[in-house]
Amino acid sequence: MIPYHDENETQRTPYVTMALIAICVVTWILYQGGGSALALAASVCNRGLIPGELMLTLRPGTGFPMGEGLVCVIDPGRQSVHVLTSMFLHGSWMHLIGNMWFLWLFGNNIEDSMTRPRYVAFYLLSGVGAALAQVMANPSSEIPMVGASGAISGVMGAYLVLFPRVRVYTLIPYFFQTIALPAWVMLIYWMFLQVIGGVTSIVSDEGGGGVAFWAHFGGFIAGAVLVKLFERRDRVAAHTSHHWQPHESRGWR
């Protein structure tokens, strides 16, 4: 399912969400070269989060291939800051576009539910929680982790707590149809897929095939737990969103 619209009106312009999107896009184009092989490999190696480096389980000076004949050399001393920098890097155009779409769809309402400084702190803490969950799931991994999806998962976890009954319209690609669902159904279904993907990656010993499923899980849980510490109840209550009412919206639309 691909969500494309929610009936949750914002009360303020989501400047922080817009700024986060802009930072990720500018970083992708200027620092990562829009996905060019050399710039992408260098950015992921130099600023991505490598669990084995952070946990000191990889031997310094060794390297692993990044494609195109490039090798990333292990350097454990730099990894603490990469917990943050990795949140603003991406691995492809589709990775970037998908993440930014979810951030815009759900982030504007979460920003609206708290002060802007609180939202920045909440977003970064969710991203840190996501990164640590992935690291703990595979502390010896040499695969760099990049992407905003962990922090965005925190935003989605917060959305589940604050706005579980808001209608979210989703596209069902295989049937070329859209359906209206309460947010809690769509978000729990998404969360279920992440857990299945994470368990499968452990069982198959493939590391998730490049998808940081446990980062998604960790970010989601972090967001759901932290949001009550950051929310402004008056701003949550001020939303005039349409909540799910089964007698009004049934079946396919």
ABEGO torsion letter per residue (X at the ends): XBBABBBBBBABBBAAAAAAAAAAAAAAAAAAGGGBAAAAAAAAAAABBBAAAAAGABBBGBBBBAEGGBBBBBBAAAAAAAAAAAAABBABAAAAAAAAAAAAAAAAAAAAABBAAAAAAAAAAAAAAAAAAAAAABAABABBBBEAAAAAAAAAAAAAAABAABBBBBBBAAAGBBBBBBAAAAAAAAAAAAAAAAAAAAAAGAGGGGBBAAAAAAAAAAAAAAAAAABBAAAAAABABBBBBAAABBEBX
